[in-house]
Amino acid sequence: MQKHEPSTPDRSRLSVELSPVISSHLDHISEITGQSKAAIVAACLVEALPELLARADGLKKRHQELNQAKKR
């Protein structure tokens, strides 16, 4: 995972509530890697973004298909 810089004006902040288990896993990863939990989560989001975008596009397409079918 790559290191991420602290929040700058060209970035926006996001507050996320984590379950104790997820937080514990992130603490463990943080201890091993030396990265902050925020940096780990940010890196994971960047890595997952293409798949998340593809899923969203697929959902949008399916929603449009269902709306078209209702109009018939």
C-alpha positions as CSV (number, residue, x, y, z in Angstrom):
1,M,0.0,0.0,0.0
2,Q,1.2,3.5,-0.8
3,K,1.5,6.2,1.8
4,H,-1.1,9.0,1.6
5,E,-0.5,12.6,2.5
6,P,-2.6,14.3,5.2
7,S,-5.8,16.0,4.0
8,T,-5.2,19.0,1.8
9,P,-7.6,21.6,0.3
10,D,-8.0,19.5,-2.8
11,R,-9.2,16.5,-0.8
12,S,-12.4,16.1,1.2
13,R,-12.9,14.4,4.5
14,L,-15.2,11.5,5.2
15,S,-16.3,10.3,8.6
16,V,-16.8,6.5,8.9
17,E,-18.2,4.5,11.8
18,L,-16.5,1.1,12.1
19,S,-17.5,-2.0,14.0
20,P,-15.1,-3.0,16.7
21,V,-13.9,-6.0,14.6
22,I,-13.1,-3.8,11.6
23,S,-11.4,-1.3,13.8
24,S,-9.3,-4.0,15.4
25,H,-8.3,-5.4,12.1
26,L,-7.2,-1.9,10.9
27,D,-5.3,-1.5,14.2
28,H,-3.5,-4.7,13.5
29,I,-2.6,-3.7,9.9
30,S,-1.5,-0.3,11.1
31,E,0.9,-1.8,13.7
32,I,2.4,-4.0,11.0
33,T,2.6,-1.4,8.2
34,G,3.2,1.7,10.2
35,Q,0.4,3.5,8.3
36,S,-2.5,5.2,9.9
37,K,-5.9,3.6,9.8
38,A,-7.1,6.5,7.6
39,A,-4.3,5.9,5.1
40,I,-5.1,2.2,5.0
41,V,-8.8,2.8,4.3
42,A,-8.0,5.5,1.7
43,A,-5.6,3.0,-0.1
44,C,-8.3,0.3,0.0
45,L,-10.9,2.6,-1.5
46,V,-8.5,3.7,-4.3
47,E,-7.8,0.0,-5.1
48,A,-11.5,-0.9,-5.0
49,L,-12.8,2.1,-6.9
50,P,-12.8,0.6,-10.4
51,E,-14.9,-2.3,-9.2
52,L,-17.2,-0.1,-7.2
53,L,-17.7,2.1,-10.3
54,A,-18.5,-0.9,-12.4
55,R,-21.0,-2.1,-9.9
56,A,-22.7,1.3,-9.7
57,D,-22.8,1.5,-13.5
58,G,-24.3,-2.0,-13.7
59,L,-27.0,-1.1,-11.1
60,K,-27.8,2.1,-13.0
61,K,-28.1,0.1,-16.3
62,R,-30.4,-2.5,-14.7
63,H,-32.5,0.2,-13.1
64,Q,-33.0,1.8,-16.5
65,E,-33.8,-1.5,-18.1
66,L,-36.5,-2.2,-15.4
67,N,-38.0,1.3,-15.9
68,Q,-38.2,0.7,-19.6
69,A,-39.9,-2.6,-19.1
70,K,-42.5,-1.0,-16.9
71,K,-43.3,1.5,-19.6
72,R,-44.2,-1.2,-22.1
